Amino acid sequence: MKKTLSVFCVLIVALATFGCAKKAEPVAAPVAVEPYKVAFIYIGVPGDLGWTHEHDVGRLQIEAAFGDKVKTAYMENVPEGPDATRVIRQYAQDGYDMIIATSFGYMDPMVEVAAEFPKVKFIHCSGYKTSDNMSTYFGRIYQARYLAGIVAGKMTKTNIIGYPGAFPIPEVVRGINAFTLGARSVNPKVQVRVVWTNTWYDPVKEREAAVALLDAGADIITQHQDTVEPQKAAQERGMLSIGYDSDMRKFVGDTVLTSPVWNWGPYYVDTVRKGMDGTWKSEQYWEGLSADVVRLADFSPLVPQDVRDQVSVVKQKIVGGTWDVFTGPIKDNTGKLRVNEGAKMSDGELLSLDWLVEGVVGKVQ
């Protein structure tokens, strides 16, 4: 009887305990973390093998660095002007965290949209206008252009170098001047003849400009354009060239002696990382060879060793900070002294440069 009563009591206690136990709470589903969204606005197409190609290489490096934590998108062939405003605004409305515009003419459209979306980060290439949520970036490509000018100055036989140029704005003028200063530092007889195409990306016009310069006696073609058409035109004539944007020897061949090239990936990865961790601040980024944002591509086998050595010596002076390209004396192409001996042009002067150096045949129209 006592044993039966004890079992009965144990059952009562067990039932009471079971009855008082709380029901298990449902396990909450993990909250999906939205990827950080970055959009690019392109003036051309990644297949141009030049300017836009290199920006797209940088975009892909973002994806490789962050995996599914970041989502990137791009719109190609966006004209500068009202169309750019519409595209930039649409990306902001679609919830993109950072928008990167890769051409000078996107500056004012980006300024307009940035004011409407203060929580979005806007990054503009080659411009000069900033705000709390809008930054600018560029590279001192003129340093690499000077080095390429040394190569061309040493290797021309006619002493005429052709230079199809996009627009007569400070960015392009700065590059023409740096290249010419480099060429004439080793060959004072060099003339650099400029033909303006007034377009960033137009393969037909770029080729036509190069052909006209070859017809005028140029035996080396360089450029501030976005495709490899000038280099192809030179090769077809049995002449040499200097590339731009990308290592154009990879696409054209050894007649491309070298190329001043962009290396956007490290800058893009760092900028996106700062956006993600909350440390991003508006800035005006402008670095050069020492930061590896610009480079001189590998030399063609056609470039003699003594020329390579000469380039290396000057490069070390630039990287070491003991000298820079726009150090006087510098005259313009009318003979007027613009920079006194030993003086160095300021960044402000370089960013507003509107005159051509001695040795350039052409005008800033």
C-alpha positions in Angstrom: 0.0 0.0 0.0 2.8 2.4 1.0 4.7 1.4 -2.2 1.6 2.1 -4.3 1.1 5.5 -2.6 4.7 6.5 -3.3 4.4 5.7 -7.0 1.1 7.6 -7.1 2.8 10.6 -5.5 5.7 10.5 -7.9 3.2 10.5 -10.8 1.4 13.5 -9.4 4.6 15.5 -9.0 5.8 14.5 -12.5 2.5 15.5 -14.0 2.5 18.8 -12.1 6.0 19.5 -13.2 5.2 18.7 -16.8 2.1 20.8 -16.7 4.0 23.8 -15.4 6.8 23.6 -17.9 6.9 26.4 -20.5 6.4 25.7 -24.1 9.5 26.0 -26.1 9.8 29.3 -27.9 10.1 29.1 -31.7 13.6 29.7 -33.0 13.9 33.0 -34.8 15.0 32.7 -38.4 18.4 34.4 -39.0 18.0 37.9 -40.3 19.3 38.2 -43.8 22.0 40.8 -44.2 21.6 43.0 -47.2 24.7 43.3 -49.3 26.4 46.7 -49.6 25.3 48.0 -53.0 27.8 49.8 -55.3 26.8 51.2 -58.7 29.2 52.4 -61.5 28.4 54.9 -64.3 30.5 54.3 -67.4 31.1 56.6 -70.3 32.0 53.7 -72.6 31.9 50.0 -72.6 34.2 47.5 -70.7 35.1 46.1 -74.0 36.9 49.3 -75.1 40.1 47.8 -73.7 41.0 51.2 -72.3 39.4 53.6 -69.9 36.2 51.9 -69.1 37.9 48.5 -69.2 40.2 49.5 -66.4 37.4 50.8 -64.2 35.5 47.5 -64.7 38.6 45.6 -63.7 38.5 47.6 -60.5 34.8 46.8 -60.0 35.5 43.1 -60.4 38.2 43.4 -57.7 35.6 44.7 -55.3 33.5 41.6 -55.9 36.5 39.4 -55.4 37.5 41.1 -52.2 34.0 41.1 -50.5 32.1 38.2 -52.1 28.4 38.2 -51.4 28.8 41.0 -48.9 28.8 43.4 -51.8 26.6 43.7 -54.9 27.9 45.8 -57.8 26.1 47.0 -60.9 27.0 49.2 -63.8 25.4 51.2 -66.7 27.6 51.6 -69.8 27.5 54.2 -72.5 25.9 56.9 -70.4 26.1 60.3 -72.1 27.3 63.2 -70.0 24.5 65.6 -69.1 20.8 65.0 -68.4 20.9 61.2 -69.1 23.6 60.9 -66.4 21.4 62.7 -63.9 18.6 60.3 -64.6 20.8 57.2 -64.3 22.5 58.4 -61.1 19.2 59.3 -59.5 17.7 55.9 -60.4 20.5 54.0 -58.7 20.0 56.2 -55.5 16.3 55.5 -55.6 17.0 51.8 -56.0 18.8 51.8 -52.6 22.4 51.7 -53.7 24.8 52.7 -50.9 27.6 54.1 -53.1 27.5 55.4 -56.6 30.8 55.9 -58.6 30.8 58.0 -61.8 33.8 57.6 -64.0 33.9 60.6 -66.3 34.5 64.3 -65.9 31.2 65.3 -67.4 29.2 63.5 -64.7 30.3 66.0 -62.1 27.4 68.4 -62.1 24.7 65.7 -62.5 26.3 63.9 -59.5 26.3 67.1 -57.4 22.6 67.6 -58.1 21.6 64.1 -57.1 24.0 64.0 -54.1 22.1 66.9 -52.6 18.8 64.9 -52.8 20.2 61.7 -51.2 22.4 62.7 -48.2 22.7 59.1 -46.9 24.1 57.8 -50.2 27.9 58.1 -50.9 28.8 59.6 -54.2 32.3 59.2 -55.7 33.3 61.2 -58.8 36.4 60.6 -61.0 38.5 63.5 -62.2 36.3 66.3 -60.9 36.8 69.0 -58.3 33.4 69.5 -56.6 32.8 67.8 -53.2 30.2 67.8 -50.4 29.7 65.9 -47.2 28.5 62.9 -49.1 30.4 63.4 -52.4 34.1 62.7 -52.9 36.5 63.0 -55.9 39.3 60.8 -57.0 41.9 60.7 -59.7 45.6 59.7 -60.2 48.7 61.6 -61.3 48.8 59.8 -64.6 50.9 62.7 -65.9 53.8 61.1 -64.0 53.6 57.9 -66.0 53.0 59.9 -69.2 56.3 61.7 -68.6 58.1 58.4 -68.4 56.3 57.2 -71.6 57.5 60.5 -73.3 61.1 59.5 -72.6 60.6 56.3 -74.4 59.0 58.0 -77.4 61.6 60.8 -77.5 64.4 58.3 -77.6 62.8 56.0 -80.3 61.3 58.5 -82.8 63.2 58.8 -86.1 61.1 61.6 -87.7 61.0 63.6 -84.4 57.2 63.9 -84.9 54.9 62.2 -82.5 51.1 62.2 -83.0 48.7 62.7 -80.2 44.9 62.3 -80.7 43.3 64.2 -77.8 39.8 63.9 -76.4 38.8 67.4 -75.2 40.9 70.5 -74.4 40.3 70.3 -70.7 43.0 70.5 -68.0 43.1 66.7 -67.5 44.0 66.2 -71.1 46.2 69.2 -71.5 48.2 68.1 -68.4 48.8 64.7 -70.0 49.9 66.2 -73.4 52.3 68.6 -71.6 53.8 65.9 -69.3 54.4 63.6 -72.3 56.0 66.4 -74.3 58.2 67.4 -71.4 59.4 63.8 -71.1 60.1 63.4 -74.8 62.0 66.7 -75.1 64.0 66.0 -71.9 65.9 63.4 -74.0 65.3 64.8 -77.5 64.8 68.6 -77.8 63.9 68.3 -81.5 60.7 66.4 -80.8 57.4 67.9 -81.9 54.1 66.6 -80.5 51.3 67.3 -82.8 47.8 67.3 -81.4 44.4 66.6 -83.1 41.3 67.0 -81.0 38.4 64.6 -81.5 36.1 66.2 -79.0 34.9 62.8 -77.8 36.0 60.3 -75.2 34.9 57.2 -77.0 34.6 57.0 -80.7 36.7 54.3 -82.4 36.2 55.8 -85.9 37.2 59.3 -85.0 40.2 58.1 -83.0 41.5 56.1 -85.9 40.9 59.0 -88.3 42.9 61.3 -86.1 45.8 58.8 -85.9 45.8 58.3 -89.6 45.9 62.1 -90.2 48.9 62.4 -87.9 50.7 59.5 -89.5 50.1 61.2 -92.9 51.7 64.3 -91.4 54.9 62.4 -90.7 54.4 61.0 -87.2 56.3 57.7 -86.6 54.9 57.2 -83.1 51.3 57.6 -82.0 50.1 58.2 -78.5 46.7 59.4 -77.2 44.2 60.5 -74.7 41.4 58.4 -76.0 39.5 55.3 -74.8 40.2 52.6 -77.4 43.1 50.9 -79.1 42.2 52.2 -82.6 45.1 54.7 -82.8 47.6 51.9 -81.8 46.1 49.6 -84.5 46.4 52.4 -87.1 50.1 52.9 -86.3 50.8 49.2 -86.4 49.1 48.9 -89.8 51.5 51.6 -91.1 54.5 49.8 -89.7 54.9 52.5 -87.0 55.2 52.5 -83.2 52.8 53.7 -80.5 52.4 54.4 -76.8 49.1 53.1 -75.3 47.0 54.6 -72.5 44.6 53.4 -69.8 45.4 49.7 -70.2 48.5 47.8 -71.2 47.6 48.0 -74.9 50.5 45.8 -76.0 48.4 42.9 -74.8 45.7 43.8 -77.3 47.7 45.1 -80.2 51.3 43.7 -80.0 54.9 44.7 -79.5 54.6 47.9 -81.7 53.0 49.4 -78.5 56.2 50.3 -76.7 54.6 50.8 -73.3 51.4 52.4 -71.8 50.7 54.7 -68.9 48.0 52.6 -67.1 45.4 52.9 -64.3 45.3 50.6 -61.3 41.9 51.4 -59.7 41.3 48.2 -57.8 43.1 49.0 -54.5 41.4 52.4 -54.3 38.0 51.0 -55.0 38.4 48.1 -52.5 39.6 50.6 -49.8 36.8 53.0 -50.5 34.0 50.4 -50.4 35.5 48.9 -47.2 35.3 52.4 -45.5 31.7 52.8 -46.7 30.8 49.4 -45.2 32.5 50.0 -41.8 31.4 53.6 -41.4 34.8 55.3 -41.7 34.2 56.8 -45.2 34.7 60.6 -45.4 34.5 62.9 -48.3 38.0 63.7 -49.8 39.8 64.8 -52.9 42.1 61.8 -53.7 44.9 62.5 -56.1 47.9 60.2 -55.8 50.4 58.9 -58.3 53.2 56.4 -58.9 54.2 56.2 -55.3 50.6 55.0 -54.4 50.5 52.6 -57.3 47.2 54.0 -58.6 49.1 54.8 -61.8 51.8 52.7 -63.5 53.9 52.4 -66.5 53.2 49.1 -68.2 55.9 46.6 -69.1 58.1 47.5 -72.0 57.9 46.0 -75.5 60.9 43.9 -76.5 61.6 46.7 -79.0 62.6 49.1 -76.2 66.4 49.1 -75.8 67.9 48.5 -72.3 69.5 52.0 -72.1 66.1 53.6 -72.6 64.6 51.3 -69.9 67.4 52.3 -67.6 66.9 56.0 -68.2 63.2 55.7 -67.4 64.0 53.8 -64.2 66.2 56.6 -62.9 63.6 59.3 -63.5 60.8 57.1 -62.0 62.8 56.7 -58.8 63.2 60.5 -58.5 59.4 60.9 -58.8 58.5 58.0 -56.5 61.1 59.2 -53.9 59.6 62.7 -53.9 62.8 64.5 -54.9 61.5 65.8 -58.2 58.2 66.0 -60.1 57.3 66.6 -63.7 56.1 70.2 -63.7 59.3 71.7 -62.3 60.7 74.8 -64.1 62.0 76.2 -66.3 59.0 75.5 -68.5 58.0 77.6 -71.5 54.7 77.4 -73.4 54.5 76.8 -77.1 54.6 80.5 -77.9 57.9 80.9 -76.1 56.7 82.5 -73.0 58.3 81.4 -69.7 55.5 80.0 -67.5 57.4 78.3 -64.7 60.7 79.7 -63.4 63.7 77.6 -62.9 63.5 75.4 -59.8 59.8 76.4 -59.2 57.2 73.7 -59.1 53.6 74.1 -60.3 51.0 73.8 -57.5 48.1 71.3 -57.6 45.8 74.2 -58.2 47.7 75.3 -61.2 47.8 71.8 -62.6 44.1 71.2 -62.1 43.4 74.4 -64.1 46.1 74.0 -66.8 45.0 75.7 -70.0 48.2 76.2 -72.0 50.5 73.9 -74.0 54.2 73.5 -73.4 57.0 74.2 -75.8 57.2 71.5 -78.4 53.4 70.9 -78.8 52.0 71.8 -82.2 48.4 72.7 -81.5 46.1 75.0 -79.5 43.8 74.7 -76.5 40.6 75.4 -78.4 
